[in-house]
Each structure stands twice: as C-alpha cells, then as structure tokens.
Amino acid sequence: MTREKVPAAMEVAAAGRIPTEFRYWERRDDPSVQRARRIWRAFFRFDPQPSDALVREFGEAYYHADPVAEAFVDEVYLGELGPAAGRAMLDRALAHGIESVPDAPATLVRLFEEFETPPEWFDPELVAAGAKVFRRWGTSVFSFATTSTLEMYSESSIAKPLSYAGGYAGDKAHKRQLETVRFWIDVSDPGGLDPGARGRQTAMRVRIMHVFIRRKLMQRPEWDYAAWGVPISVGDATLTLMGGSVVPGLALWSVGHQTTITEIEATLHFWRYVGHLLGVQPAWYPRDFRESVQLMFAAFVKRAFTAGADGEELVESYLPAFEPKPDSPWPRRIRDEFNYRVQIGYTGFWLPPGTYARHRMPHRFPWILHPIAQAPILFGAETLRRIIPGLDTIADRVQRHRRERWYRNEVGDRAAEFHPVEEFRR
C-alpha cells in the first residue's frame, strides 16, 4: 500500500481533516460505551460524553503541530547557521533572555515572544497550587502515569513515534523513562517554571527536540499520515498532559491519595501552562473537571487498537527495564530487586487485567498486594495532612525529597539529556 505523502504546509493542508484511525463515531454507540456513560452519569451527575463539536476539534488536532518552533528550527538549525549555532542561541536566550542574543533571528524572537508572554488565562497561584498537588502524589504518580501510558500503546499515533525513534523499547526504555521523570520533577518543583528556572528551560529543549523527532518520523515511508496525522500531534500531546492531572487525580484514590475536584482542576491548570511552554496550545484544552472527563471519554472511545507488534514491544519493555543489573554491588542489587517488584505490583494493580494478560509480563502475585497493603496507611496519613495545620507543608517537603531520592537511585551519576540535533538529525 502506498502511503500518502506528508504535505509541506501541514496545518493548511489538513484543515478540517480527521485521521482515519480516529474511530470515535464508529464506536460511540457501542452498548458497552453507553453503559459506562450511564454509570458515570449516575455517580457524578453529569454526562461524560462530549459534544460532537469538541470531538471534531480534538480529531482535527491530530494534524496540528508546533509551527512557531518548526519555523525556528528550519531557519536556524537546518539553515545556514547550523545546529551548533542554533543550540548556542537557544541556551543563551533561556539563561539570559532573548535580549542577550545579538542579531537574534526573527523566528527565535517570535518563539521567545510566545514562550515568555503568559496566556490570558494564566493564573500563577493556580499553577503553583497544581504543581504542589502533583508533588504531593510523590513517586506514586511516576508509576501510575507510565502504567496509564502502557494502556495507550495500542494506538499507532502514540506507539509508532516511540517505536520508530528507537528510544522507548529494549535497553533504552529505562533511560527514556528516567528522562521523563526528570522533566516531571523539574517543572513541578517550587519555582520550576519561573523565568530561567530549570523546568522552564527543559520545557523549551523538549519542545525543540519534538520538532526534530517529528521531522525524522515524517520522512519515513512507513508513516501513515492519513491514518495517524502528524507525529507528536497536539491531539496526542494534550492527552499526555491529561495523564498528569485528571487521570491520576482520580486513580490515585485507589492507593490512599485524597485529591479533591478543586485540586484536580489546579493540576489541569498547571499542566495546561506546561503545555503552553511546550507548544501545545489548543483553544479547547479542558478548563475544569467536567470538560477533562469528556475529553478522556472521547480519547478512550476513539481508539483503533492498531499498533500491533510495536505497541507490544513498548509495553513489554517497561518492567524489564527495572530489573537489577547482575554486576551491581549487593546493596544496590537488593534495593533494585525491591524496586523492580514494587513496579510489578503497581503495574499489575493499575493496568487493566486484559491488557496485562495479553502481553508477556512478570507474574503479578504477590507483588500486586503491595499497593493494596499501603492504601490504608497512606489514606490515614492523607487524612491527618488534611486536618492538622502544618502537615501539608511537611508532606510537601517529604515528597520532594522522596521523588528526588527515587530518581537518583535509578539514574546514578548520569544526568537527563535532551539533545535533539545529536540524536535525531542523523
């Protein structure tokens, strides 16, 4: 079969278009979907099914990317100046402001005008509150967010970019997951999104890296533009942001975390701003709990389940990435053995049983009992935090320390790297 050629002007050529693997309207009236809809409506008193207008905007977003960052990459990294000059300009602008870059190209000026100008909906206090809630989830959210991603590896638009880029399967899976965790820590640390802060700088570097990955993937003859849209589209990127807000906000109640609707909406605002910095800026981004649930309803209903072997490899590479290395010193080996089994427990607990059974995965028992056993302890601690003044601040400090220690235990002396040119220009 001949793949459709990707047009040069993606945003214009794709106006009003929806990928063929966006199966929402085919599956919406399925009895199981409507049964889930009725159950949700009975418990939460609102309809999770979104309007067709929202779903259409969501579907069209699979052909939308990041034209502002792409223009900068085209002019500078891939133009006469070259990658070394482009990276130097970017680093200087991030550290000292765009004013510090002599004769800055117009595309870099435009990129930083957007990057440094807060959107009209931006509320710094709400962003800070959302970041604090995300920190409070500690290392639990690392395990949950990755596990929820495993479920979505059934979708080609998500699995194919990761598989073709070659960094999320096999031996590289652990390194890439830790880079993602480093990003989560950096952007959610207190002040992490302030001008010049590490989280803010990382967001821009990830944004530029995505441009290079997108360009490389669109050059591959296997990329199915008609079925999947563009790689790392606004549609899929928005779902990734949801994976740090409404989804864990609800799911982490299962292990004892107590997150209110107001707090979930704060995390929505926090991740919306992170998305703005990453170039993910859809006008239809959910503003509240109801809208976020409706978007996730559409995301689950529209699934096509076509990722095949690529998706299976990604799922099956996750847990082995935590297996202890045979040449590790015994203290580290013991710690890694424990952590490996903790990850099995979380994955077995949160990943739907059918998905777990369809893949070659380690036996869940008895490790699945770990999150079940800790739930009442964590629920009790969360209850005390909510009713005793001062404990919330202490809990924040404790969780910040725990997640940094978790990261350092996993990564050792290596640092997270985001090098778009060196890795993806070849």
PLY file of the C-alpha trace (Angstrom):
ply
format ascii 1.0
element vertex 426
property float x
property float y
property float z
element edge 425
property int vertex1
property int vertex2
end_header
0.00 0.00 0.00
1.31 3.49 -0.89
1.37 5.93 1.97
0.04 9.42 1.44
2.85 11.95 1.14
3.03 14.42 4.01
2.36 17.94 2.66
4.84 20.71 3.38
2.17 23.02 4.81
0.71 20.63 7.34
-1.65 22.99 9.12
-3.20 24.36 5.92
-3.41 21.09 4.03
-5.08 19.33 6.96
-7.77 21.92 7.71
-10.95 20.16 8.80
-9.39 16.72 8.42
-9.56 13.83 10.92
-7.32 10.71 10.82
-8.95 7.52 9.58
-7.95 5.74 12.81
-9.91 8.23 14.88
-12.84 5.80 15.44
-14.98 7.81 17.84
-18.18 7.96 15.80
-17.90 4.29 14.86
-17.70 3.19 18.49
-19.68 5.84 20.37
-22.99 3.94 20.31
-21.50 0.60 21.29
-23.58 -0.85 24.20
-20.53 -1.13 26.48
-19.64 2.53 25.86
-23.15 3.73 26.59
-23.34 1.53 29.68
-20.17 3.14 31.04
-21.67 6.53 30.21
-24.82 5.78 32.22
-22.82 4.52 35.21
-20.68 7.65 35.26
-23.73 9.89 34.97
-25.39 8.10 37.89
-22.40 8.59 40.20
-21.10 12.02 39.16
-24.33 13.68 37.99
-23.05 14.88 34.63
-22.76 13.39 31.15
-19.19 12.31 30.27
-20.00 12.20 26.57
-18.72 15.40 24.91
-20.33 17.42 22.16
-19.58 16.46 18.58
-18.02 19.90 18.10
-15.40 19.20 20.79
-14.67 15.74 19.41
-14.23 17.21 15.93
-11.72 19.78 17.20
-9.90 17.02 19.09
-9.76 14.86 15.96
-8.53 17.69 13.76
-5.74 18.39 16.26
-4.01 15.20 15.09
-2.90 17.25 12.08
-1.68 20.19 14.17
1.86 20.52 15.49
4.06 23.48 16.52
4.60 25.91 13.60
6.39 28.53 15.72
9.14 26.15 16.91
9.32 24.49 13.50
9.98 27.83 11.80
12.92 28.45 14.16
14.38 25.00 13.51
14.04 25.48 9.75
15.71 28.88 9.74
18.50 28.25 12.23
19.24 24.59 12.98
18.63 23.42 9.42
19.61 26.69 7.74
22.93 28.40 7.13
23.78 28.91 10.79
23.61 25.20 11.65
22.93 23.13 14.77
25.82 24.34 16.93
24.88 27.99 16.49
21.20 27.20 16.97
21.80 25.40 20.22
24.09 28.17 21.49
21.44 30.81 20.70
18.75 28.79 22.42
20.85 28.17 25.53
21.78 31.84 25.81
18.21 33.02 25.38
17.00 30.55 28.00
19.65 31.55 30.53
19.76 35.32 29.96
16.72 36.28 27.88
16.24 36.89 24.17
17.76 40.37 24.57
21.13 38.73 25.25
21.28 37.13 21.77
22.97 39.51 19.27
21.14 39.73 15.94
18.63 37.11 17.01
16.80 35.62 14.00
13.18 36.68 13.64
11.97 33.14 14.23
13.83 32.95 17.55
12.37 36.30 18.60
8.88 35.07 17.70
9.43 31.81 19.59
10.51 33.63 22.77
7.76 36.22 22.49
5.29 33.37 22.69
7.30 31.48 25.32
7.72 34.47 27.64
4.26 36.02 27.25
1.74 34.49 29.69
-1.52 33.48 28.00
-4.61 35.41 29.02
-5.95 32.51 31.09
-2.71 32.13 33.10
-3.12 32.22 36.91
0.28 31.90 38.66
-1.27 30.99 42.01
-3.32 28.21 40.42
-0.26 26.92 38.55
1.69 26.81 41.83
-1.20 25.04 43.58
-1.40 22.44 40.80
2.35 21.82 40.92
2.11 21.28 44.68
-0.65 18.69 44.24
1.47 16.89 41.64
4.42 16.89 44.07
2.20 15.52 46.82
1.49 12.43 44.72
5.20 11.65 45.12
6.63 8.65 43.33
3.19 7.03 43.02
2.41 9.30 40.08
5.60 8.20 38.29
4.40 4.59 38.32
0.79 5.43 37.55
1.49 7.84 34.68
3.74 5.33 32.95
1.26 2.49 33.50
-1.58 4.53 32.02
0.64 5.18 29.00
1.12 1.43 28.54
-2.62 1.10 28.01
-2.46 3.70 25.21
0.38 1.94 23.39
-2.37 0.13 21.49
-2.70 3.31 19.39
-0.43 3.74 16.39
-0.26 7.53 16.68
1.30 7.08 20.14
3.27 3.86 19.75
4.76 4.37 16.28
6.68 7.59 17.10
8.19 5.97 20.19
8.99 2.75 18.37
10.44 4.40 15.26
12.53 6.83 17.34
14.01 3.75 18.99
14.36 5.09 22.50
11.45 3.57 24.40
11.96 -0.15 23.90
14.60 -2.68 24.86
17.61 -1.49 26.83
16.86 2.21 26.23
13.44 2.11 27.87
14.76 2.81 31.35
16.87 5.79 30.25
13.95 7.40 28.43
11.56 6.84 31.32
14.00 8.49 33.71
14.35 11.48 31.39
10.58 11.84 31.54
10.63 11.62 35.34
13.36 14.28 35.45
11.12 16.54 33.36
8.18 15.96 35.72
10.34 16.81 38.74
11.87 19.91 37.17
8.62 21.53 36.04
6.76 20.79 39.29
9.46 21.86 41.78
8.68 25.17 43.52
9.57 27.93 41.08
10.40 25.36 38.41
8.53 27.28 35.71
9.84 30.73 36.62
11.97 32.57 34.01
15.42 30.97 33.89
14.38 28.01 36.07
15.44 24.51 35.15
11.93 23.25 34.47
11.16 26.11 32.12
14.42 25.58 30.22
13.77 21.86 29.97
10.31 22.52 28.53
11.83 24.55 25.67
14.50 21.93 24.99
11.88 19.19 24.89
9.81 21.38 22.55
12.70 21.71 20.09
13.51 18.02 20.43
9.94 17.20 19.42
10.38 19.17 16.20
13.36 17.04 15.23
11.63 13.79 16.11
8.57 14.87 14.12
10.67 15.75 11.08
12.59 12.50 11.18
9.44 10.38 11.53
7.61 12.14 8.72
10.47 11.22 6.40
9.90 7.53 7.00
7.89 5.78 4.28
6.02 3.79 6.96
4.47 6.88 8.49
0.74 6.78 7.68
-0.26 10.42 7.51
-3.85 9.66 6.55
-4.40 7.25 9.44
-2.36 8.86 12.23
-1.93 12.55 11.45
1.43 14.13 12.28
3.81 12.64 14.85
3.58 14.11 18.36
0.43 15.95 17.37
-1.45 18.46 19.51
-4.14 15.78 19.93
-1.87 13.17 21.49
0.23 15.74 23.36
-2.90 17.06 25.07
-3.75 13.54 26.24
-0.24 13.26 27.67
-0.88 16.40 29.72
-4.14 14.87 30.94
-2.03 11.96 32.19
-0.59 14.28 34.84
-3.83 15.79 36.06
-7.36 14.39 35.97
-6.38 10.75 35.37
-4.03 10.33 38.39
-6.22 12.67 40.41
-8.97 10.07 40.24
-6.93 6.87 40.07
-4.58 7.55 42.99
-7.52 7.40 45.40
-7.11 3.64 44.92
-3.85 3.71 46.91
-4.92 6.27 49.51
-4.20 9.69 47.99
-7.04 12.11 48.62
-7.40 14.61 45.79
-10.40 16.91 45.62
-12.06 18.13 42.42
-10.67 21.61 43.14
-7.16 20.17 43.39
-7.62 18.20 40.16
-8.63 21.42 38.43
-5.47 23.07 39.79
-3.35 20.31 38.23
-5.26 20.84 34.99
-4.21 24.49 35.01
-0.62 23.61 35.91
-0.26 21.14 33.05
-2.06 23.45 30.65
0.65 26.02 31.30
3.38 23.41 30.89
1.69 22.54 27.59
1.75 26.20 26.56
5.52 26.24 27.09
5.81 23.01 25.09
3.85 24.50 22.19
0.68 22.51 22.95
-1.93 25.26 22.96
-5.37 24.09 21.78
-8.20 26.52 22.44
-10.34 23.56 23.52
-8.00 22.46 26.34
-10.22 21.42 29.30
-10.81 24.18 31.81
-12.47 22.14 34.55
-13.17 18.63 35.78
-16.25 18.08 33.62
-14.51 19.10 30.40
-11.45 16.99 31.21
-13.58 13.88 31.78
-15.38 14.48 28.49
-12.08 14.71 26.63
-10.84 11.47 28.19
-14.16 9.81 27.27
-13.54 10.75 23.63
-9.91 9.59 23.86
-10.87 6.10 25.04
-13.82 5.69 22.69
-11.91 6.73 19.55
-9.21 4.06 19.94
-8.39 1.87 16.92
-6.06 -0.75 18.53
-3.76 -0.97 15.50
-0.27 -0.53 16.98
0.44 -4.26 16.76
3.96 -5.53 17.47
5.37 -2.03 18.01
2.92 -1.37 20.82
3.50 -4.81 22.32
7.26 -4.25 22.41
6.82 -0.94 24.20
4.53 -2.47 26.83
6.75 -5.48 27.37
9.94 -3.40 27.65
8.73 -1.35 30.59
9.05 -3.70 33.56
12.25 -5.47 32.42
13.88 -2.04 32.34
13.74 -2.07 36.16
15.36 -5.49 36.54
18.58 -5.33 38.59
21.84 -5.50 36.68
23.76 -8.70 37.52
27.05 -6.82 38.05
25.58 -4.33 40.55
27.06 -4.17 44.07
24.94 -6.10 46.56
23.46 -3.07 48.41
22.26 -1.64 45.11
21.18 -5.06 43.89
18.94 -5.56 46.94
17.40 -2.10 46.55
16.84 -2.64 42.80
15.28 -6.06 43.41
12.79 -4.46 45.79
12.01 -1.57 43.44
11.55 -3.94 40.50
8.89 -5.86 42.39
7.22 -2.65 43.54
6.90 -1.63 39.88
5.41 -5.03 39.05
2.89 -4.50 41.82
1.84 -1.04 40.65
1.65 -2.09 37.01
-0.33 -5.21 37.82
-2.67 -3.18 40.01
-3.40 -0.33 37.59
-3.07 -1.89 34.15
-6.38 -3.46 33.10
-6.23 -7.25 33.64
-7.00 -7.96 29.98
-4.10 -5.78 28.82
-1.73 -7.35 31.35
-2.74 -10.86 30.29
-2.31 -10.16 26.56
1.37 -9.33 26.99
4.43 -11.17 28.22
4.63 -9.69 31.68
6.06 -10.89 35.03
3.65 -12.67 37.38
1.70 -10.05 39.32
1.35 -12.05 42.53
2.25 -11.48 45.27
3.62 -8.05 44.28
0.19 -6.69 43.40
-0.61 -6.83 47.11
1.90 -4.03 47.81
-0.26 -1.10 46.61
-3.30 -2.70 48.25
-1.49 -3.05 51.59
-0.19 0.53 51.61
-3.55 2.11 50.72
-4.98 2.31 54.29
-1.68 3.64 55.65
-1.46 6.34 53.03
-5.16 7.14 53.41
-4.64 7.66 57.14
-1.62 9.88 56.56
-3.56 11.89 53.98
-6.44 12.33 56.42
-4.07 13.71 59.07
-2.50 16.01 56.49
-5.87 17.48 55.65
-7.00 18.14 59.22
-3.80 19.12 61.08
-2.34 22.55 60.26
1.27 22.46 59.12
1.32 18.83 57.99
0.64 19.80 54.39
3.91 21.75 54.26
5.80 18.88 55.86
4.24 16.40 53.42
5.39 18.56 50.51
8.99 18.56 51.76
8.91 14.81 52.36
7.55 14.00 48.91
10.01 16.31 47.20
12.84 14.50 48.97
11.42 11.06 48.20
10.99 11.62 44.49
14.47 13.15 44.11
15.96 10.24 46.00
13.98 7.77 43.83
15.32 9.42 40.71
18.91 9.46 41.96
18.70 5.80 42.97
17.62 4.90 39.45
19.84 7.19 37.40
23.05 7.04 39.40
25.59 9.60 38.20
24.02 10.07 34.77
22.10 13.25 34.01
18.98 13.53 31.90
19.75 14.79 28.43
17.61 16.40 25.77
19.77 16.69 22.67
17.54 17.00 19.60
20.22 17.56 16.98
22.74 15.00 18.11
20.16 12.25 18.37
17.61 12.99 15.68
19.21 14.89 12.83
21.03 11.83 11.51
0 1
1 2
2 3
3 4
4 5
5 6
6 7
7 8
8 9
9 10
10 11
11 12
12 13
13 14
14 15
15 16
16 17
17 18
18 19
19 20
20 21
21 22
22 23
23 24
24 25
25 26
26 27
27 28
28 29
29 30
30 31
31 32
32 33
33 34
34 35
35 36
36 37
37 38
38 39
39 40
40 41
41 42
42 43
43 44
44 45
45 46
46 47
47 48
48 49
49 50
50 51
51 52
52 53
53 54
54 55
55 56
56 57
57 58
58 59
59 60
60 61
61 62
62 63
63 64
64 65
65 66
66 67
67 68
68 69
69 70
70 71
71 72
72 73
73 74
74 75
75 76
76 77
77 78
78 79
79 80
80 81
81 82
82 83
83 84
84 85
85 86
86 87
87 88
88 89
89 90
90 91
91 92
92 93
93 94
94 95
95 96
96 97
97 98
98 99
99 100
100 101
101 102
102 103
103 104
104 105
105 106
106 107
107 108
108 109
109 110
110 111
111 112
112 113
113 114
114 115
115 116
116 117
117 118
118 119
119 120
120 121
121 122
122 123
123 124
124 125
125 126
126 127
127 128
128 129
129 130
130 131
131 132
132 133
133 134
134 135
135 136
136 137
137 138
138 139
139 140
140 141
141 142
142 143
143 144
144 145
145 146
146 147
147 148
148 149
149 150
150 151
151 152
152 153
153 154
154 155
155 156
156 157
157 158
158 159
159 160
160 161
161 162
162 163
163 164
164 165
165 166
166 167
167 168
168 169
169 170
170 171
171 172
172 173
173 174
174 175
175 176
176 177
177 178
178 179
179 180
180 181
181 182
182 183
183 184
184 185
185 186
186 187
187 188
188 189
189 190
190 191
191 192
192 193
193 194
194 195
195 196
196 197
197 198
198 199
199 200
200 201
201 202
202 203
203 204
204 205
205 206
206 207
207 208
208 209
209 210
210 211
211 212
212 213
213 214
214 215
215 216
216 217
217 218
218 219
219 220
220 221
221 222
222 223
223 224
224 225
225 226
226 227
227 228
228 229
229 230
230 231
231 232
232 233
233 234
234 235
235 236
236 237
237 238
238 239
239 240
240 241
241 242
242 243
243 244
244 245
245 246
246 247
247 248
248 249
249 250
250 251
251 252
252 253
253 254
254 255
255 256
256 257
257 258
258 259
259 260
260 261
261 262
262 263
263 264
264 265
265 266
266 267
267 268
268 269
269 270
270 271
271 272
272 273
273 274
274 275
275 276
276 277
277 278
278 279
279 280
280 281
281 282
282 283
283 284
284 285
285 286
286 287
287 288
288 289
289 290
290 291
291 292
292 293
293 294
294 295
295 296
296 297
297 298
298 299
299 300
300 301
301 302
302 303
303 304
304 305
305 306
306 307
307 308
308 309
309 310
310 311
311 312
312 313
313 314
314 315
315 316
316 317
317 318
318 319
319 320
320 321
321 322
322 323
323 324
324 325
325 326
326 327
327 328
328 329
329 330
330 331
331 332
332 333
333 334
334 335
335 336
336 337
337 338
338 339
339 340
340 341
341 342
342 343
343 344
344 345
345 346
346 347
347 348
348 349
349 350
350 351
351 352
352 353
353 354
354 355
355 356
356 357
357 358
358 359
359 360
360 361
361 362
362 363
363 364
364 365
365 366
366 367
367 368
368 369
369 370
370 371
371 372
372 373
373 374
374 375
375 376
376 377
377 378
378 379
379 380
380 381
381 382
382 383
383 384
384 385
385 386
386 387
387 388
388 389
389 390
390 391
391 392
392 393
393 394
394 395
395 396
396 397
397 398
398 399
399 400
400 401
401 402
402 403
403 404
404 405
405 406
406 407
407 408
408 409
409 410
410 411
411 412
412 413
413 414
414 415
415 416
416 417
417 418
418 419
419 420
420 421
421 422
422 423
423 424
424 425
